Amino acid sequence: MKLCGKCIRKPWPYAIVALISTFVAFVTWLTLSAAGIHPEDNQWWTGAAFALAVALLFVYMRACLRRHCNEDGHRHDSHKHDHHSHA
């Protein structure tokens, strides 16, 4: 099921995904730096942790938005006007 136009335009879920992913990347970088990992390897692992967090959180966020959109009874029509009626 697709999200309605109102739900897909909400900016805060995307901001939360970015914030949490940034935090995951920072903790990864901090942990690997403290462990003495080579800085180039640290950058790759930090980037991978960020990308994985974004991907997982985005999928989870979209599933939650779909559920809430459906529970709130929002319209999910892709067409707001009926173009097929000829009155």
N, C-alpha and C positions, 0 to 999 in steps of 0.2 A: 504494500500500500504506500502511495506517495504521501508526502506531507502537504498540507494546505499552504497557500502563499503566506499566510500570517505566521505560521510556525517556522517555516523555512527561513524567514528573514530575521528571526530573533538573533541578535549578535552575542548575547551573553553565553550560550552554550559553547560557541566556538572560542570565545575568550577564555573560558574555563579550561577547555582542552589545551589551548596554547599555554596557559599558566601552569597547569599540572605537568605538561610535557617538558616545559622549561625547568621546572623544579627537579624532575626525574633526571634530566640531562646534567644539571648542576651537581646533584648528589653523585651521579656516576663519575663525573669529572673529578670531584673532590675525593671520592674513594680511590679511584685509580691513581690520582696524583699522590695521595698518602701512601699507596702501596708501592710507589716508585716505578710505575709503568712509564715507558718511553713516551715523551710528549706527542709524537706522531701517532702512536698506537692509541694513546688516550683520546686524541681527537676523533679517530675513527670509531672507537667504542662509544664515545659520548654521542656522536652523530647517530649511530645505530640505535642507541637507547632512546634518543629523542624521536627518531622516525618510528620506532616500534610503539612508543607511548602514544604518539599522535594517531597512528593507525588504529590501535586497539580502542583508545578513548573515543575516536571519531565514530567507529562502528557502534560502540556502546551508547554514545550520545544520540546517534540517529535512531537507534532502537527505542530509547526512552522517549524521544520526541514523537515518534510514530505512535507509541502507546498512549501518551498523554493527549496527542492530537485526536486520536480515535475516541478516547474516553470523554473528551470535552465536546465531542459531536461536531467537530468542524467539517465544513464541506470539503470534499476532496476532488471536485470536478476539475478537469483541466480546462474546460470551457465555461466561462461565466454566462455567456449568451448562447441561446439555441440558434445556430446558424441554419438549421434545416427547416425551420418553420417558415412557411410562406403565407402570412395572413393578409 
